[in-house]
Amino acid sequence: MLYAALIGILIAIIITIAVFVVKTFSSPQKVDSLGKLIREGKIQQAQRTAKSVLAKEPRNYVAHYWLGVAYMADNKPELAYIEFKTVDENAIFNGDIPEVEFRKQIGALHQKYNQTEDALRQYLLLTKLDPSNAEHDYNVGKLYESQGKAPMAMGFYQKALTVDKRMGKAHTAMGYLLFRSKQYNEAKKEIETAIKFSPENYSNYYYLGKIFKECKELPAAVKAFEKAQRDPSYRQKALIEKGSCLMIANQVDQAQADFEHAVQLSKNDSSNESLYARYFLAACYEKNRLIDKALEQWNIIFKKNRQFRDVSAKLSQYKDLQTNDGVKEFLTASRADFIELCKKITREGLKLECQKIEPTRYGCAVLATEAKSDSWMNVRQQLTLVEYHRETEPIEEAVVRKTVDMIKAQGHAKGIICSTSQFSAAAVKFAENRPLVLVPKEQFEKVLAKIGL
């Protein structure tokens, strides 16, 4: 009996030792297999194996790391982030975990979840662990730039270029910082270098166009923005910038086409790009006397953002179009119809005879005489200069002064300025005691009513 009991105890001890040995050596074998399983695409099996190890050894940080890698491969970055943070806080990097690759992965996840300081810490470590990789210096520069630390960012971009002088995106980043600090010549050199090394990166042309625009080199800017449109993510912005250059060059019709295209590309009607596209499109419509279309764009903008630039003021300026058909017709008539309308106003509203009429930038100018009668047949008629202004902004003194000078130079008897807007106080004062009659908005509406408008 005693012998049998001793045999039983011995067997139990041997089994216990065997279980311990199996457990001791099986966990490392399981952990060692995790990388191989992931490389073979056996992601779910790798996750199950890692979880099995961690159920027995919660502090096995190598298993935590490979579980995080498996989660990344399974498109579950939020779970990977939890595992990687556990590794970062606890693991000792002795070769079992590939430190450089790990810090690249967790750094990217810190950025993804807007943990800028944590990301910066990882990338700064990488610049020391892997100094021959310019990508780490570039990432540090981008993070400093996002924090508004331009000098620090510039330093790391320059460091990246000492490691890899052909790194196009570092040249781009430096060019953008130089552009923001108004160092346009230096910025241009960096962007052109970026284009040389990364010709497929068409976004560089967008920044090159911005530089040309600031330097008033409009033809070069237009060409650059045309190339920038090849990048879908920059297409709308490039169209807006190109259109604004064409507006500056007074090529309103071409600008209008670009802004219409930019509006069509809009994926978010509340975005700044979309609002600016509509705002500039409305400006083109206004210049082309397509006021109804301009109002449509201003109303869309106003619904999205009531504080956007001067849209509220524009809607207020043109509010009479909603209630006064005469003002609406005067402001929106085509050029040919407008000329005929001005002839009618001159003849029926002002009781003058048109002798000559020509379009102008502000509307049209008429040379007229008093209406003829039998008693005046042998009397030489004196000319009156009548200007019709299709404006919404107040007419300033400089405009009035120019008209008075023209009346004197041409020897006209007097002048009349009719406008759908008001006259500034300085303009009104200047016209006093001079051969010029100012007809502001309210009085002009009465003239329009007199002829049935």
ZIKACOR-V702570 format. One record per residue. N is the residue number from 0. RES is the residue in one small letter. D_CENTER is the distance of its C-alpha to the mean C-alpha in Angstrom with 1 decimal. Layout:
n: <N	N>
res: <RES	RES>
d_center: <D_CENTER	D_CENTER>
This chain:
n: <0	1	2	3	4	5	6	7	8	9	10	11	12	13	14	15	16	17	18	19	20	21	22	23	24	25	26	27	28	29	30	31	32	33	34	35	36	37	38	39	40	41	42	43	44	45	46	47	48	49	50	51	52	53	54	55	56	57	58	59	60	61	62	63	64	65	66	67	68	69	70	71	72	73	74	75	76	77	78	79	80	81	82	83	84	85	86	87	88	89	90	91	92	93	94	95	96	97	98	99	100	101	102	103	104	105	106	107	108	109	110	111	112	113	114	115	116	117	118	119	120	121	122	123	124	125	126	127	128	129	130	131	132	133	134	135	136	137	138	139	140	141	142	143	144	145	146	147	148	149	150	151	152	153	154	155	156	157	158	159	160	161	162	163	164	165	166	167	168	169	170	171	172	173	174	175	176	177	178	179	180	181	182	183	184	185	186	187	188	189	190	191	192	193	194	195	196	197	198	199	200	201	202	203	204	205	206	207	208	209	210	211	212	213	214	215	216	217	218	219	220	221	222	223	224	225	226	227	228	229	230	231	232	233	234	235	236	237	238	239	240	241	242	243	244	245	246	247	248	249	250	251	252	253	254	255	256	257	258	259	260	261	262	263	264	265	266	267	268	269	270	271	272	273	274	275	276	277	278	279	280	281	282	283	284	285	286	287	288	289	290	291	292	293	294	295	296	297	298	299	300	301	302	303	304	305	306	307	308	309	310	311	312	313	314	315	316	317	318	319	320	321	322	323	324	325	326	327	328	329	330	331	332	333	334	335	336	337	338	339	340	341	342	343	344	345	346	347	348	349	350	351	352	353	354	355	356	357	358	359	360	361	362	363	364	365	366	367	368	369	370	371	372	373	374	375	376	377	378	379	380	381	382	383	384	385	386	387	388	389	390	391	392	393	394	395	396	397	398	399	400	401	402	403	404	405	406	407	408	409	410	411	412	413	414	415	416	417	418	419	420	421	422	423	424	425	426	427	428	429	430	431	432	433	434	435	436	437	438	439	440	441	442	443	444	445	446	447	448	449	450	451	452>
res: <m	l	y	a	a	l	i	g	i	l	i	a	i	i	i	t	i	a	v	f	v	v	k	t	f	s	s	p	q	k	v	d	s	l	g	k	l	i	r	e	g	k	i	q	q	a	q	r	t	a	k	s	v	l	a	k	e	p	r	n	y	v	a	h	y	w	l	g	v	a	y	m	a	d	n	k	p	e	l	a	y	i	e	f	k	t	v	d	e	n	a	i	f	n	g	d	i	p	e	v	e	f	r	k	q	i	g	a	l	h	q	k	y	n	q	t	e	d	a	l	r	q	y	l	l	l	t	k	l	d	p	s	n	a	e	h	d	y	n	v	g	k	l	y	e	s	q	g	k	a	p	m	a	m	g	f	y	q	k	a	l	t	v	d	k	r	m	g	k	a	h	t	a	m	g	y	l	l	f	r	s	k	q	y	n	e	a	k	k	e	i	e	t	a	i	k	f	s	p	e	n	y	s	n	y	y	y	l	g	k	i	f	k	e	c	k	e	l	p	a	a	v	k	a	f	e	k	a	q	r	d	p	s	y	r	q	k	a	l	i	e	k	g	s	c	l	m	i	a	n	q	v	d	q	a	q	a	d	f	e	h	a	v	q	l	s	k	n	d	s	s	n	e	s	l	y	a	r	y	f	l	a	a	c	y	e	k	n	r	l	i	d	k	a	l	e	q	w	n	i	i	f	k	k	n	r	q	f	r	d	v	s	a	k	l	s	q	y	k	d	l	q	t	n	d	g	v	k	e	f	l	t	a	s	r	a	d	f	i	e	l	c	k	k	i	t	r	e	g	l	k	l	e	c	q	k	i	e	p	t	r	y	g	c	a	v	l	a	t	e	a	k	s	d	s	w	m	n	v	r	q	q	l	t	l	v	e	y	h	r	e	t	e	p	i	e	e	a	v	v	r	k	t	v	d	m	i	k	a	q	g	h	a	k	g	i	i	c	s	t	s	q	f	s	a	a	a	v	k	f	a	e	n	r	p	l	v	l	v	p	k	e	q	f	e	k	v	l	a	k	i	g	l>
d_center: <92.2	91.0	90.3	88.1	86.2	85.5	84.3	81.8	80.4	80.0	78.2	75.8	75.0	74.4	72.0	70.1	69.8	68.7	66.0	64.7	64.7	62.9	60.2	59.9	59.5	57.6	54.5	53.7	54.3	52.0	49.2	49.8	49.3	45.9	43.9	46.0	45.4	41.6	41.8	43.9	41.4	43.7	41.1	42.8	46.1	44.5	43.1	46.6	48.3	46.1	46.6	50.3	50.5	48.5	50.8	53.6	51.8	48.9	48.5	48.3	44.8	45.0	45.1	42.2	40.2	41.1	40.5	36.9	36.6	38.0	35.6	32.7	34.3	34.7	30.9	31.8	29.7	30.5	34.2	33.8	32.1	35.2	37.6	35.7	35.7	39.4	40.0	38.0	39.9	43.4	43.9	45.7	44.3	47.5	46.5	46.6	42.8	40.7	39.0	36.4	35.2	35.4	33.3	30.6	30.6	30.7	28.1	25.6	26.6	26.3	22.6	22.2	23.7	21.9	25.1	23.7	27.1	29.0	26.8	27.1	30.9	31.1	29.2	31.2	34.3	33.3	32.9	36.6	37.8	36.1	35.6	35.5	32.2	29.2	26.9	28.1	27.4	23.9	23.3	24.8	22.5	19.4	21.0	21.9	18.4	17.1	19.9	18.9	22.0	20.8	24.4	25.5	22.5	23.3	27.0	26.4	24.2	27.1	29.6	27.9	28.3	31.9	32.5	30.6	29.6	28.2	25.5	22.4	19.8	21.6	21.4	17.6	17.3	19.7	17.9	14.7	16.9	18.8	15.9	14.9	18.6	18.7	21.2	19.9	23.0	23.2	19.6	20.2	23.3	21.7	19.0	21.8	23.9	21.4	21.3	25.1	25.5	22.7	22.5	21.3	18.1	16.0	12.8	14.9	14.8	11.1	12.0	15.3	13.8	12.0	15.4	17.3	15.4	16.2	19.7	20.0	20.8	19.1	21.1	20.2	16.5	16.7	18.7	16.4	13.3	16.0	16.9	13.4	13.5	16.3	14.2	13.4	10.6	8.8	10.4	8.2	5.5	8.9	10.6	8.6	9.2	12.7	13.4	12.8	15.2	17.6	17.7	18.6	21.3	22.4	22.0	21.0	22.2	20.3	17.0	17.9	18.4	15.0	13.3	15.9	15.1	11.4	12.8	15.3	13.0	11.6	12.9	12.1	12.7	11.8	8.2	5.9	4.5	8.3	9.5	8.2	9.6	12.7	13.0	13.2	15.3	17.5	17.9	19.2	21.5	22.8	23.6	25.3	27.2	25.9	25.8	26.3	23.2	21.2	22.8	21.8	18.1	18.5	20.6	18.1	15.5	18.4	19.4	16.2	15.7	18.7	17.4	14.3	15.0	18.3	18.3	21.5	23.2	22.5	24.1	26.9	27.5	27.9	29.9	33.1	32.0	32.7	36.2	37.3	37.7	39.0	35.9	33.7	35.8	35.7	32.0	31.1	34.0	33.5	34.7	38.1	38.6	37.5	40.1	42.8	41.7	42.0	45.5	46.5	45.3	47.2	50.3	50.6	48.6	49.5	52.8	52.1	52.7	49.8	50.9	47.7	44.1	40.9	37.1	35.0	31.4	31.9	34.2	37.7	40.8	44.4	47.7	50.3	53.9	56.0	57.2	60.5	63.9	67.4	68.3	65.3	66.0	67.6	65.1	62.2	58.9	56.4	52.7	50.1	46.4	44.2	40.4	38.3	34.8	32.2	30.1	28.6	28.2	31.5	33.3	33.9	37.2	36.1	36.0	39.4	40.9	39.9	41.7	44.8	45.0	44.8	47.6	49.8	49.1	49.9	52.8	51.6	53.5	50.4	46.8	44.9	41.2	40.1	36.6	34.7	33.4	35.3	36.5	35.8	38.9	39.2	39.2	41.9	44.0	43.8	45.0	48.1	51.4	49.7	50.3	47.0	46.4	43.0	42.4	39.5	37.8	40.6	43.4	41.6	41.2	45.0	45.4	43.3	45.4	48.6	47.7	46.9	43.1>
